Amino acid sequence: MNKRRYNSEKAKRDIIEKATLIFSQKGYNQASVQEISKASGYSKGHIYYHFENKEKLFVLLAQNTMQDWYTKWAVKESSYSTATEKLYGIGKHVLYNYQTPLLKGGQELASNPASSLESIKALHDLAVIPMGVYRAILQEGVENGEFEEGNINEWTILIGTWLGGLCQLTNTQDLHSLEPLFIQAVTIFLASIKRRI
C-alpha cells in the first residue's frame, strides 16, 4: 500500500514538472494533455485521474508558482528590520518575480470564454497573497509608529495596483533599468503615509 502511494505521488510530481515546462513554452491554449502525457510518460488517464482536466492542472501550477513567490519573499523579509525597508524590498521583489513562466498561460486561461468561472476565480484569488503581504507591511508600519494612522485597506489597494501597473513595463523593458522607477514609486507612496515627527 505504501509503495502504491509513493508511485502515485511520484506520478503527480512527474506530471507537474512536465506540465509546467510545456505550459511555460507553449502557453495555456497551445499546450495539450496529449503532449503532457507524452513528456511525462503517464497516460492521459493518469493525468485526468490526478488533476481532472487541463484547467485544474494549470490552476494548481499557478497556485504553486504564487506559493513559491511568497516563500521567496518570506526568506527575504527577515533581512529587513523596518516596515519602510520591507516596502522597498517588496517593490524589488515584485519587479524581479513578476514575470513567471506561467504568466502568459494564466492570462490566456483567464481570457478564454470556454474557461470555467471556478478556474478564473481561482486565478484571480491568487492576488490575495501579494495583497496580504502589502497589508501586513503597512500594518506593521502603523503599529511601530513609522506610518501615520490611516486606511490600511485603501493603502493596500493603492500600492498593489501601483506596483502591478508598473509590472506591465516588464514585458518590454529590462528589469534592472526599471528598478529606479520601482524605488521611486515606493518613495512617493511612503511620502504620503510616513509619520511626521
Salt bridges, closest charged atoms under 4 A:
ASP14 OD2 - LYS10 NZ 2.75
GLU35 OE2 - LYS26 NZ 2.40
GLU52 OE1 - LYS56 NZ 3.02
ASP68 OD2 - LYS72 NZ 3.45
GLU77 OE2 - LYS86 NZ 3.58
GLU108 OE2 - LYS104 NZ 3.60
ASP125 OD2 - LYS121 NZ 2.75
GLU140 OE1 - LYS86 NZ 2.76
GLU179 OE2 - LYS92 NZ 3.58
